[in-house]
C-alpha cells in the first residue's frame, strides 16, 4: 500500500502498480485525463508531469476507465490522509463521550486517571489521550480541533518531503499539504514540531 496514505491511492495505483520507471510514469500521464470531485461535479485537472501528479498522491481513485491504453481517472474530493484522520478522531471522541455520559449517569467523576485506570490500556495513541483530557476539561463540548495522529502526521511529512524533492518550493509544498497554515518559517517549525512531539510521545 502507498507510503502516503497506507491505501491504494493515486500514487500506489500509478507508480507502484502500472509504472516501473520515470519514463513509464510520464507515458501514463500523457495517455490519461484526470478529474476531481468538487461537490457533486467533476472538474478536470491539468496534470502534465510527475511534479503535478504528486500533488494528488494520497487521493483515492473513485472512478477509472481504460480504453486502448487511454485512462480516465476521477479522484475523491479530499486527501485521504485528512479524511481518515478526521474519521478516526471523531469515532474515538464519540466512544469517550459515550463513557463520559455513563460516568455521569452513575454519578461518578470522569477524570483522565480514572478512565485510563478503568480500561487498563497497555498502549494508547497520544491523540486518544489528548481527547480524554479534553473530555475531562470540556465534557460534551470537547472537540477534535488541533488534534493530530502520529501516523497521519507521518504521511503528511512524507508527502511534503516528496513535493520538495520533485521541485516544489518549501512554501508551495507546505501550503498544499498543511492547508490551514500560512507559510512562514515559524509556521513550518510549529507544524513539524507537532510531528516530532507525537513521535517522541511528548504531546
Secondary structure, 3 states (H helix, E strand, C coil): CCCCCCCCCHHHHHHHHHCCCHHHHHHHHHCEEEEEEECCEEEEECCCCHHHHHHHCCCCEEEEEEECCEEEEEECCCCHHHHHHHHHHHHHHHHHHHHHHHHHHCCCCCCHHHHHHHHCCCCCCHHHHHHHHHHHHHHHHCCCCCCCCHHHHHHHHHHHHHHHHCCCCHHHHHHHHCCCCCCCHHHHHHHHHHHHHHHHCCC
